[in-house]
Every structure is written in structure tokens, then in C-alpha cells.
Amino acid sequence: MGGVVDKWISGLLDLFKPGVVGMALLFSLLAAAPQPGRAQQLPAASTSATTAAPKSSFEQFLEQDYLLGTWGGLRTKLSEHGVDFEFLYIASNPHNISGGIEPASRYQGAFLMMMDLDSQKLANYPGGHFHVAGVSIHGQDHFSDQYIGDLNKVNLIDFPQNWRLWQLWYEQQFFDNRIAIKVGQMTVDEDFILAEYYNSLASLSLWNQTFFYPTLPFNIWTIPGFPGPLHALASSPYGAPGARLKLNVTEQVYVQGAIYDGYPNQESGTVVKLNEDQGALIYGEIGYRLNQRKEDKGPPGNLKLGMYYDTGAYADVTSVFRAQLGQSAPSFHPDNYGFYFLADQTLFREKGKDDPAQQGLVGFFRLTGAPSDRNLAQFGVDGGLVYKGLIPTRDWDSIALGLSYLEISDSVSDGQELINRAAPGTYPELADYEAVIELSYKAQLTAWLTAHVSIQRVIHPGGHTLPGNTNPEGAWAFILASTVRF
């Protein structure tokens, strides 16, 4: 028994070697990297109570918000007049260390370009906000599809290569922000099922896509190989024409609803083809903001309860399997829908609410559900913890642990069992679930540069039934990544 255990431990260490090397490289950088916004202290013999040493030009360069600074003051002047620009480059190097379809390492990159206009500053007209954003995705695409086979996708920017219009919308607030209306090219993940206190494009912590936006709502996508009209979800980087109405009932309670085109353009993002067969996607959400008023002293958080409804036709899962046996033609449901619950909460603060780095522990928890008879997945749960400033003097760094479980619909496994009775062995393993465990560390090397390390264990990639999967029990993924704000 001891030899078996030793062999198992040795194999496990081999899996983690790339991750250990990556961690070592990252932490070697941390020792020398100054923290953004932290004054560099001088030795006691050189300090006085009234005089602070001036910062060198290099220190100022490291602590400025953007790599390119203020463009000689132009950026600051534009912002004062209501014009703000944001440019973000994301570089990632995902690895499939073992398992899944095939071990591999690739490069994937994304360049995000955003502009915001404030009507108050621009034209002295209150409550208006115009936003436009584009994205360029390049490098080796379809990493998960080719090498891991997971539904959740281990890398946040694992999308097909192209330039595309991402978002183009205008929002108008009324009655001191009691009512807000937004119209244009939008993404659902801007407004719904959003865990606000742990993750955003400006502060990425976890790299698996399901932690940015849960996988189950992607049921809206047509199941590959199934008949019927095309459907897709307007999720980043795919925007779609839509409109959203938000009512802030009180300072703590809000209600919002939105409608989107049921099949967003996946090429350039500039072509709009509204088709009745493809349906419309409707989202609704009610939320409670905890301790977010100025006078509140407790840790902030959110509770959100929502649903989505798609008006398009969806193939009945069981009928598709029966059609494969020639027993009947596929039948269709006139719609699709799902539900979700989200809680995200600041659990512990190292300092007060005015701490610029917001050091402390944040947690999030999500539940999602959908009917089995027309969907690939029927239940999902994900959650995690993010601690910012855990290491002394590294106030802006964060370490995160995320866990996800996605249950494949009973109708899928029932259909596979039906096929097996007619042709034994067609599906050696019935569909069951896919799970993910991710541990990541984000180092804020400068105010505009971050470095990330992510280690992920994917359990049952593809729900345990992916054709050609050389190790359906699981895969190990490792990601080195960085972000740069220009």
C-alpha cells in the first residue's frame, strides 16, 4: 500500500510542477514590486516628522493609473469635460497539464477599448451616459474545445479570433436616479447575475469563465447537433440589441428587466438581423443592497433573485434521441427559461470602508436552475472566496478560491440510456456533471500592470461523455496571465 501511495503522491507533484514554477516566478517579482498608491518609506535615520522624500520619476511612473499616463495632461482634461477612455490588454498562456483531450499550451490575447461620455460634464445635461466598446481577440482560439473538452472553459478570453463591436448603448437616469433606461447594443453580464464585490473586468480574480458568468444560462445556446432555429446568449464579448429598465425603489431595493435579441451577431457585432424564429431573450431581477448607503457602517453585500425567459423554439431532448432511433420526429418546446439566486458579501475588512485597497475577505454564492426537457444542464452552483491584501505589504494583491458544480440534464442521460438499449456501448459513460476547483493569485505589480497565476482541476470535463476525451475523469489546467491598462 505504501508504494501505491508514494506513486500517487509523486504523480500529483508532477502535475503541480508547472504551477509551482509559475508561483515561484510570480513571488520573485513581488519582493521588488511597489504597491500602487503606497508611499515608499525611508529608513528611520533619513525621515523627519515634517518632510517626505520626493518620489522619483520612476516611482511616479509605477504608481500612475495607466501605462501611458495622462497623455501629457490631455486625458485629464478630457475626463474633466466628461470624456473617459479605458484601454485594457489581457494576455494569457493556458496549459492543459494532463487529462482532458490532449496536453497542450497556447497563447490567447484580448485588447479591450472603451469610451464613456458624461452628459452632465459635456453639455450640462444631467443623467446621461453613452458607452461604446470594442474588442480584439487573437492567438490560439478554442483552447478548451480542442484540448480540455470542458463546458465551463478554463480561460476567461477563450473565444474565436476577430475584431468586433462589443457594446454601444445610451443610458438615461430620471428623478435623481430613481429610474434608469438603457438602449443599444448590450451584454447581459453587465447588469444581471453579477457578483459585484469579487470580480470585474477592472479587477479580475478567477479565470474560469463560469465564475465571471455562470455556465447554466448558456443553455440559451442551441445544443450542438440538435435541430431547430439558432439561439445564443448576449454575453461578453457578444453584444446584442436590447433595452433595460431599472427602478431603484429605495436606496436598498431595486427591480430591473431587459429584453435582448435572441441571436447576437458573432462575427463583427455590427450586423443586426432580427428574426422572429430566433426569439427574444428576457431577463428580470430584484435585488437588495446591504450596507451600501453612506451612513451604513457594516460590510456591504448584495442579494439578487432573477429569471430569464426565451421566446424561441427549443428541441425536446428526449425526442431528439428517439429520432436517432427512427421512433419519431423531434418535437419542440415554444420557449425556454431559468432561475437564479446570488449572494455576494464582504465578510471581513482589515480596515475601514475608506481603505483605498479595500483589504479583506469577500465571498460569493450562486444557484441556477432550468428545466431538464429542453436544456443541456439543469442545475448549477458556484461560489468562492477572495482575500485582498492577505500578504503583509501586498495590500492590492488578491488570492481566490472558486468551486463550481454543473449538473447535466436528466433528459440527456435518459436519452443516452435509450440509445444504449438499442446499441449497447454507444455511451460507455452516461452524462452526469462537470465540476471545477480553481485557486488563483493576482499580483498588482504596478497601478497599471497585474500578473496572475491560476491552477484549476476540471472534474468530468464535458459532463463525462465528450467523444474522444482521453481522460473523462478530469484534467489539470494552469494559466499564466497579465493585464495592462493603457
MIMARNU-49777 format. One record per residue (C-alpha): chain; y, x, z. Coordinates in steps of 0.5 Angstrom, whole numbers, plus 500, padded with zeros to 3 digits. Each point is the difference from the previous one (the first is absolute). Layout:
residues N
+-------+-----+-----+-----+
: chain :  yy :  xx :  zz :
+-------+-----+-----+-----+
:     A :   Y :   X :   Z :
...
+-------+-----+-----+-----+
This chain:
residues 486
+-------+-----+-----+-----+
: chain :  yy :  xx :  zz :
+-------+-----+-----+-----+
:     A : 500 : 500 : 500 :
:     A : 505 : 506 : 502 :
:     A : 499 : 503 : 493 :
:     A : 502 : 493 : 497 :
:     A : 506 : 499 : 504 :
:     A : 502 : 507 : 498 :
:     A : 499 : 499 : 493 :
:     A : 504 : 493 : 500 :
:     A : 506 : 504 : 504 :
:     A : 500 : 506 : 495 :
:     A : 501 : 495 : 494 :
:     A : 505 : 496 : 504 :
:     A : 504 : 506 : 501 :
:     A : 499 : 502 : 492 :
:     A : 503 : 493 : 499 :
:     A : 506 : 502 : 504 :
:     A : 502 : 507 : 498 :
:     A : 505 : 498 : 494 :
:     A : 503 : 495 : 506 :
:     A : 500 : 506 : 505 :
:     A : 503 : 505 : 495 :
:     A : 506 : 495 : 498 :
:     A : 501 : 498 : 507 :
:     A : 501 : 508 : 501 :
:     A : 505 : 501 : 495 :
:     A : 504 : 494 : 502 :
:     A : 500 : 502 : 507 :
:     A : 502 : 507 : 498 :
:     A : 506 : 497 : 497 :
:     A : 502 : 496 : 506 :
:     A : 502 : 506 : 504 :
:     A : 505 : 502 : 496 :
:     A : 503 : 494 : 497 :
:     A : 506 : 497 : 504 :
:     A : 500 : 493 : 501 :
:     A : 506 : 495 : 497 :
:     A : 505 : 499 : 504 :
:     A : 498 : 504 : 506 :
:     A : 506 : 506 : 502 :
:     A : 497 : 506 : 500 :
:     A : 500 : 503 : 507 :
:     A : 502 : 507 : 501 :
:     A : 498 : 505 : 505 :
:     A : 503 : 499 : 507 :
:     A : 503 : 506 : 500 :
:     A : 504 : 498 : 494 :
:     A : 502 : 493 : 502 :
:     A : 506 : 497 : 504 :
:     A : 502 : 493 : 502 :
:     A : 505 : 499 : 495 :
:     A : 498 : 504 : 494 :
:     A : 495 : 498 : 495 :
:     A : 498 : 505 : 495 :
:     A : 502 : 498 : 493 :
:     A : 494 : 498 : 495 :
:     A : 498 : 505 : 494 :
:     A : 501 : 497 : 493 :
:     A : 492 : 501 : 500 :
:     A : 499 : 495 : 506 :
:     A : 505 : 495 : 497 :
:     A : 496 : 500 : 494 :
:     A : 494 : 499 : 504 :
:     A : 503 : 494 : 504 :
:     A : 504 : 497 : 495 :
:     A : 497 : 493 : 498 :
:     A : 498 : 502 : 492 :
:     A : 498 : 506 : 497 :
:     A : 506 : 499 : 495 :
:     A : 504 : 499 : 506 :
:     A : 506 : 495 : 499 :
:     A : 502 : 503 : 492 :
:     A : 506 : 503 : 502 :
:     A : 502 : 494 : 504 :
:     A : 499 : 495 : 494 :
:     A : 494 : 497 : 504 :
:     A : 504 : 499 : 506 :
:     A : 506 : 497 : 496 :
:     A : 495 : 495 : 496 :
:     A : 497 : 498 : 506 :
:     A : 507 : 498 : 504 :
:     A : 501 : 496 : 494 :
:     A : 493 : 496 : 500 :
:     A : 496 : 504 : 495 :
:     A : 494 : 504 : 503 :
:     A : 495 : 504 : 497 :
:     A : 493 : 502 : 502 :
:     A : 495 : 504 : 496 :
:     A : 493 : 502 : 503 :
:     A : 495 : 504 : 498 :
:     A : 493 : 499 : 502 :
:     A : 495 : 506 : 499 :
:     A : 492 : 499 : 502 :
:     A : 494 : 504 : 499 :
:     A : 494 : 495 : 501 :
:     A : 493 : 503 : 501 :
:     A : 493 : 497 : 501 :
:     A : 497 : 505 : 504 :
:     A : 493 : 496 : 500 :
:     A : 496 : 494 : 498 :
:     A : 503 : 494 : 496 :
:     A : 499 : 501 : 493 :
:     A : 502 : 508 : 499 :
:     A : 503 : 505 : 504 :
:     A : 507 : 502 : 496 :
:     A : 507 : 502 : 502 :
:     A : 506 : 498 : 496 :
:     A : 508 : 499 : 500 :
:     A : 504 : 494 : 500 :
:     A : 507 : 499 : 500 :
:     A : 506 : 495 : 500 :
:     A : 507 : 500 : 499 :
:     A : 504 : 494 : 503 :
:     A : 507 : 499 : 498 :
:     A : 504 : 494 : 504 :
:     A : 507 : 498 : 500 :
:     A : 504 : 495 : 504 :
:     A : 506 : 496 : 500 :
:     A : 504 : 497 : 505 :
:     A : 505 : 494 : 498 :
:     A : 504 : 501 : 506 :
:     A : 502 : 507 : 499 :
:     A : 500 : 499 : 493 :
:     A : 504 : 494 : 499 :
:     A : 502 : 498 : 507 :
:     A : 495 : 494 : 499 :
:     A : 495 : 499 : 506 :
:     A : 493 : 499 : 500 :
:     A : 498 : 503 : 493 :
:     A : 494 : 505 : 499 :
:     A : 498 : 503 : 493 :
:     A : 494 : 504 : 500 :
:     A : 497 : 504 : 494 :
:     A : 494 : 505 : 500 :
:     A : 495 : 503 : 495 :
:     A : 494 : 505 : 501 :
:     A : 497 : 505 : 496 :
:     A : 492 : 501 : 502 :
:     A : 497 : 506 : 497 :
:     A : 494 : 505 : 501 :
:     A : 493 : 498 : 500 :
:     A : 499 : 492 : 501 :
:     A : 494 : 496 : 502 :
:     A : 498 : 505 : 505 :
:     A : 497 : 495 : 505 :
:     A : 497 : 496 : 494 :
:     A : 497 : 507 : 497 :
:     A : 498 : 504 : 506 :
:     A : 499 : 495 : 506 :
:     A : 499 : 493 : 498 :
:     A : 504 : 497 : 506 :
:     A : 503 : 494 : 499 :
:     A : 506 : 502 : 505 :
:     A : 502 : 506 : 497 :
:     A : 501 : 506 : 504 :
:     A : 506 : 503 : 497 :
:     A : 507 : 496 : 500 :
:     A : 502 : 501 : 493 :
:     A : 493 : 500 : 496 :
:     A : 503 : 495 : 494 :
:     A : 500 : 501 : 493 :
:     A : 505 : 505 : 497 :
:     A : 506 : 497 : 497 :
:     A : 508 : 499 : 501 :
:     A : 501 : 493 : 502 :
:     A : 506 : 496 : 503 :
:     A : 498 : 498 : 507 :
:     A : 505 : 496 : 503 :
:     A : 506 : 496 : 497 :
:     A : 503 : 495 : 505 :
:     A : 506 : 497 : 503 :
:     A : 500 : 497 : 507 :
:     A : 506 : 496 : 503 :
:     A : 501 : 498 : 507 :
:     A : 503 : 494 : 503 :
:     A : 503 : 497 : 506 :
:     A : 500 : 507 : 504 :
:     A : 493 : 502 : 497 :
:     A : 497 : 493 : 502 :
:     A : 498 : 499 : 493 :
:     A : 498 : 505 : 495 :
:     A : 498 : 499 : 493 :
:     A : 497 : 506 : 495 :
:     A : 498 : 499 : 493 :
:     A : 498 : 505 : 495 :
:     A : 494 : 505 : 499 :
:     A : 497 : 501 : 507 :
:     A : 494 : 502 : 503 :
:     A : 496 : 496 : 506 :
:     A : 499 : 506 : 504 :
:     A : 508 : 500 : 501 :
:     A : 500 : 494 : 504 :
:     A : 493 : 498 : 502 :
:     A : 494 : 502 : 505 :
:     A : 505 : 506 : 501 :
:     A : 499 : 504 : 506 :
:     A : 507 : 503 : 502 :
:     A : 499 : 504 : 505 :
:     A : 495 : 505 : 498 :
:     A : 500 : 501 : 492 :
:     A : 505 : 500 : 495 :
:     A : 502 : 504 : 493 :
:     A : 505 : 504 : 504 :
:     A : 495 : 502 : 506 :
:     A : 493 : 500 : 497 :
:     A : 495 : 501 : 506 :
:     A : 493 : 498 : 497 :
:     A : 498 : 501 : 493 :
:     A : 494 : 495 : 498 :
:     A : 503 : 494 : 496 :
:     A : 497 : 495 : 505 :
:     A : 505 : 502 : 506 :
:     A : 506 : 499 : 495 :
:     A : 498 : 493 : 498 :
:     A : 493 : 497 : 502 :
:     A : 495 : 500 : 494 :
:     A : 498 : 493 : 501 :
:     A : 506 : 497 : 497 :
:     A : 498 : 504 : 494 :
:     A : 495 : 494 : 499 :
:     A : 505 : 497 : 495 :
:     A : 498 : 505 : 495 :
:     A : 495 : 498 : 495 :
:     A : 493 : 503 : 502 :
:     A : 498 : 505 : 495 :
:     A : 495 : 497 : 495 :
:     A : 501 : 492 : 503 :
:     A : 502 : 495 : 494 :
:     A : 507 : 496 : 501 :
:     A : 507 : 502 : 499 :
:     A : 503 : 506 : 502 :
:     A : 504 : 501 : 507 :
:     A : 503 : 505 : 504 :
:     A : 504 : 502 : 506 :
:     A : 507 : 502 : 500 :
:     A : 499 : 506 : 505 :
:     A : 503 : 507 : 499 :
:     A : 501 : 502 : 495 :
:     A : 499 : 494 : 496 :
:     A : 506 : 495 : 501 :
:     A : 500 : 493 : 497 :
:     A : 506 : 495 : 499 :
:     A : 501 : 496 : 506 :
:     A : 504 : 496 : 505 :
:     A : 500 : 501 : 508 :
:     A : 504 : 495 : 505 :
:     A : 500 : 503 : 507 :
:     A : 503 : 495 : 506 :
:     A : 502 : 504 : 507 :
:     A : 499 : 494 : 504 :
:     A : 502 : 504 : 506 :
:     A : 501 : 507 : 502 :
:     A : 493 : 501 : 501 :
:     A : 496 : 495 : 496 :
:     A : 500 : 500 : 492 :
:     A : 497 : 496 : 495 :
:     A : 499 : 502 : 492 :
:     A : 497 : 498 : 494 :
:     A : 500 : 503 : 493 :
:     A : 497 : 499 : 493 :
:     A : 498 : 505 : 495 :
:     A : 497 : 501 : 493 :
:     A : 492 : 500 : 501 :
:     A : 499 : 505 : 495 :
:     A : 505 : 506 : 500 :
:     A : 501 : 505 : 494 :
:     A : 496 : 506 : 502 :
:     A : 503 : 504 : 494 :
:     A : 507 : 501 : 500 :
:     A : 502 : 495 : 505 :
:     A : 506 : 498 : 495 :
:     A : 496 : 495 : 496 :
:     A : 499 : 493 : 503 :
:     A : 495 : 495 : 498 :
:     A : 500 : 493 : 504 :
:     A : 493 : 497 : 499 :
:     A : 498 : 493 : 503 :
:     A : 493 : 502 : 499 :
:     A : 501 : 506 : 505 :
:     A : 503 : 496 : 505 :
:     A : 506 : 502 : 505 :
:     A : 499 : 503 : 507 :
:     A : 503 : 497 : 506 :
:     A : 501 : 504 : 507 :
:     A : 502 : 497 : 506 :
:     A : 501 : 503 : 507 :
:     A : 503 : 498 : 507 :
:     A : 502 : 506 : 505 :
:     A : 502 : 501 : 507 :
:     A : 504 : 507 : 501 :
:     A : 499 : 502 : 507 :
:     A : 506 : 504 : 504 :
:     A : 504 : 502 : 493 :
:     A : 506 : 497 : 503 :
:     A : 506 : 505 : 502 :
:     A : 499 : 497 : 507 :
:     A : 493 : 501 : 501 :
:     A : 497 : 506 : 504 :
:     A : 493 : 499 : 498 :
:     A : 496 : 503 : 495 :
:     A : 500 : 497 : 493 :
:     A : 495 : 497 : 496 :
:     A : 498 : 494 : 495 :
:     A : 495 : 494 : 500 :
:     A : 499 : 497 : 493 :
:     A : 496 : 495 : 497 :
:     A : 499 : 498 : 493 :
:     A : 496 : 498 : 494 :
:     A : 500 : 501 : 492 :
:     A : 498 : 495 : 495 :
:     A : 499 : 501 : 493 :
:     A : 500 : 494 : 495 :
:     A : 496 : 503 : 494 :
:     A : 492 : 499 : 499 :
:     A : 495 : 504 : 503 :
:     A : 493 : 501 : 498 :
:     A : 495 : 498 : 506 :
:     A : 496 : 506 : 502 :
:     A : 493 : 497 : 500 :
:     A : 501 : 496 : 493 :
:     A : 501 : 507 : 497 :
:     A : 494 : 503 : 503 :
:     A : 496 : 493 : 498 :
:     A : 503 : 501 : 493 :
:     A : 497 : 507 : 499 :
:     A : 493 : 497 : 501 :
:     A : 502 : 495 : 495 :
:     A : 499 : 494 : 505 :
:     A : 507 : 497 : 499 :
:     A : 507 : 502 : 497 :
:     A : 505 : 503 : 505 :
:     A : 505 : 495 : 504 :
:     A : 507 : 501 : 502 :
:     A : 504 : 498 : 506 :
:     A : 507 : 498 : 499 :
:     A : 503 : 504 : 505 :
:     A : 499 : 506 : 505 :
:     A : 503 : 501 : 507 :
:     A : 500 : 504 : 506 :
:     A : 503 : 501 : 507 :
:     A : 502 : 506 : 504 :
:     A : 503 : 502 : 507 :
:     A : 504 : 506 : 502 :
:     A : 502 : 503 : 507 :
:     A : 504 : 507 : 500 :
:     A : 503 : 502 : 506 :
:     A : 503 : 506 : 503 :
:     A : 495 : 502 : 506 :
:     A : 504 : 506 : 503 :
:     A : 506 : 503 : 500 :
:     A : 501 : 507 : 502 :
:     A : 508 : 499 : 500 :
:     A : 505 : 494 : 500 :
:     A : 501 : 496 : 494 :
:     A : 506 : 504 : 497 :
:     A : 495 : 506 : 499 :
:     A : 501 : 502 : 493 :
:     A : 493 : 502 : 499 :
:     A : 497 : 494 : 503 :
:     A : 495 : 504 : 504 :
:     A : 494 : 496 : 503 :
:     A : 494 : 496 : 498 :
:     A : 499 : 495 : 495 :
:     A : 494 : 495 : 499 :
:     A : 499 : 495 : 494 :
:     A : 494 : 495 : 499 :
:     A : 499 : 495 : 494 :
:     A : 495 : 495 : 499 :
:     A : 499 : 497 : 493 :
:     A : 495 : 495 : 497 :
:     A : 499 : 496 : 494 :
:     A : 494 : 495 : 497 :
:     A : 494 : 503 : 498 :
:     A : 498 : 496 : 494 :
:     A : 506 : 503 : 495 :
:     A : 501 : 507 : 503 :
:     A : 497 : 507 : 501 :
:     A : 502 : 501 : 507 :
:     A : 500 : 494 : 505 :
:     A : 503 : 504 : 507 :
:     A : 504 : 506 : 502 :
:     A : 502 : 503 : 506 :
:     A : 504 : 506 : 500 :
:     A : 504 : 504 : 506 :
:     A : 503 : 506 : 502 :
:     A : 504 : 505 : 505 :
:     A : 506 : 504 : 498 :
:     A : 503 : 505 : 505 :
:     A : 506 : 503 : 498 :
:     A : 502 : 507 : 504 :
:     A : 494 : 501 : 503 :
:     A : 500 : 507 : 500 :
:     A : 506 : 503 : 504 :
:     A : 506 : 503 : 496 :
:     A : 497 : 496 : 494 :
:     A : 504 : 493 : 501 :
:     A : 500 : 498 : 493 :
:     A : 492 : 501 : 498 :
:     A : 495 : 495 : 501 :
:     A : 493 : 499 : 501 :
:     A : 496 : 494 : 498 :
:     A : 493 : 497 : 500 :
:     A : 498 : 494 : 496 :
:     A : 494 : 496 : 499 :
:     A : 498 : 494 : 495 :
:     A : 494 : 495 : 499 :
:     A : 500 : 496 : 494 :
:     A : 494 : 495 : 499 :
:     A : 497 : 499 : 493 :
:     A : 500 : 492 : 499 :
:     A : 493 : 497 : 502 :
:     A : 500 : 497 : 493 :
:     A : 500 : 507 : 497 :
:     A : 494 : 502 : 504 :
:     A : 496 : 493 : 499 :
:     A : 501 : 501 : 492 :
:     A : 497 : 507 : 500 :
:     A : 494 : 497 : 504 :
:     A : 500 : 494 : 495 :
:     A : 499 : 506 : 494 :
:     A : 495 : 504 : 505 :
:     A : 495 : 494 : 500 :
:     A : 500 : 500 : 492 :
:     A : 501 : 507 : 499 :
:     A : 497 : 504 : 506 :
:     A : 504 : 506 : 502 :
:     A : 506 : 499 : 496 :
:     A : 504 : 500 : 506 :
:     A : 497 : 505 : 505 :
:     A : 505 : 499 : 505 :
:     A : 504 : 494 : 501 :
:     A : 507 : 500 : 501 :
:     A : 503 : 500 : 507 :
:     A : 506 : 503 : 502 :
:     A : 505 : 506 : 499 :
:     A : 503 : 504 : 506 :
:     A : 505 : 505 : 500 :
:     A : 502 : 505 : 506 :
:     A : 506 : 505 : 499 :
:     A : 503 : 505 : 504 :
:     A : 507 : 503 : 498 :
:     A : 505 : 504 : 502 :
:     A : 507 : 500 : 497 :
:     A : 505 : 506 : 501 :
:     A : 507 : 500 : 499 :
:     A : 502 : 507 : 497 :
:     A : 507 : 498 : 499 :
:     A : 504 : 494 : 500 :
:     A : 498 : 499 : 492 :
:     A : 493 : 503 : 500 :
:     A : 494 : 498 : 503 :
:     A : 492 : 503 : 500 :
:     A : 494 : 495 : 501 :
:     A : 493 : 501 : 502 :
:     A : 495 : 494 : 499 :
:     A : 493 : 500 : 502 :
:     A : 496 : 494 : 498 :
:     A : 493 : 497 : 501 :
:     A : 498 : 495 : 495 :
:     A : 494 : 496 : 502 :
:     A : 496 : 496 : 495 :
:     A : 505 : 501 : 494 :
:     A : 501 : 494 : 495 :
:     A : 496 : 496 : 505 :
:     A : 494 : 504 : 500 :
:     A : 498 : 497 : 493 :
:     A : 504 : 505 : 495 :
:     A : 496 : 501 : 494 :
:     A : 499 : 508 : 499 :
:     A : 502 : 501 : 507 :
:     A : 496 : 507 : 502 :
:     A : 501 : 498 : 508 :
:     A : 502 : 493 : 501 :
:     A : 499 : 501 : 508 :
:     A : 507 : 504 : 500 :
:     A : 505 : 505 : 497 :
:     A : 505 : 505 : 503 :
:     A : 507 : 501 : 498 :
:     A : 505 : 505 : 501 :
:     A : 507 : 499 : 498 :
:     A : 506 : 506 : 500 :
:     A : 507 : 496 : 498 :
:     A : 507 : 501 : 501 :
:     A : 506 : 496 : 499 :
:     A : 507 : 503 : 498 :
:     A : 507 : 496 : 500 :
:     A : 505 : 502 : 495 :
+-------+-----+-----+-----+
